[in-house]
Amino acid sequence: MQGKVPDSCQKELFLAIQDSILELLGLEVEDIKFLSPRYSNRAKRLIFKFSVRNGFEIIIPQSYNHNWVLEAIIRNKLKIKERLTEIKKARTTLNPTSIALPATRTSWKIVYKQIDTNDSNALSETSTTLYVPQKADDPFWVPNILQQWLQRKAFDYLPRHLHEISIKLKLSYNVVKIKRQKTCWGSCSIKRNINLNRNLILMPSEVVDYVLHHELVHLKVLNHSTKFWKELEASFPNYRKSLAQLKTIENTVPSWACV
């Protein structure tokens, strides 16, 4: 590395080696949209991160030179190409042709309509079809709209079903919230508040029932001790089967619901 590069020059410096990066990775010019440089005041080394939404991020410290960045890319060429392939594949699934909500035994086919800035951007639906506005220049326009729709569906179903199960178990909670959670399907706090992952609505009914029973039993045992699992089995005897099913399918949530 060399001395610190002024902020105003950073973008220009990266653009200057953009063609070299494409050549090193064997990419086409149109693939540059999947590469996302980001500059950090705190980073002390080059960092690679990737996601469907942000693409392959190259996090660059304030002090760097061209050769140093290119050498790091050469060393990590295989990993970078693998991640870029994953990102491109995932982005092809952002505009689904249908959606099924197994928990509610409902499904819809999707009909897209191209819009411009003067058109309505509202989704409309019938009992069998979703009419979804689409912008050709924004790959995340559709996922954003579908996630809003999914949030409403989850809010309509999950709290009501949780309430039904809580009555059956004679367990009362304080507040239930439906959230976009990334790392868990549900949680229960010491204040008897329950959070549920909105993507549960995409799971089979037996998996949803398992998660709801799991969080409700936490109202009695706020840990995962042997006592907790015995209480859960007493209220939901088939929990092991549903838990195994959840672990098998939890990584199959469609990309459009996660970006």
Protein Blocks (a to p, Z undefined) as FASTA:
>chain_A
ZZdddfklmmmmmmmmmmmmmmmnopafklmmmpccdddfkbcbdcddddfklopadddd
fbdcfklmmmmmmmmmmmmmmmmmmmmmmmmmmmcfbdcdfknopacddddddddfkbcc
bdcddfkbccddddfklmklmmmmmmmmmmmmmmmmmmmmmmmmmmmnopacfbdcdddd
fkbcbdcdfkopacddfklmmpcfklmmmmmmmmmmmmmmgcfbfklmmmmmmmmmmlmm
mmmmmmmmmmmccfklmZZ
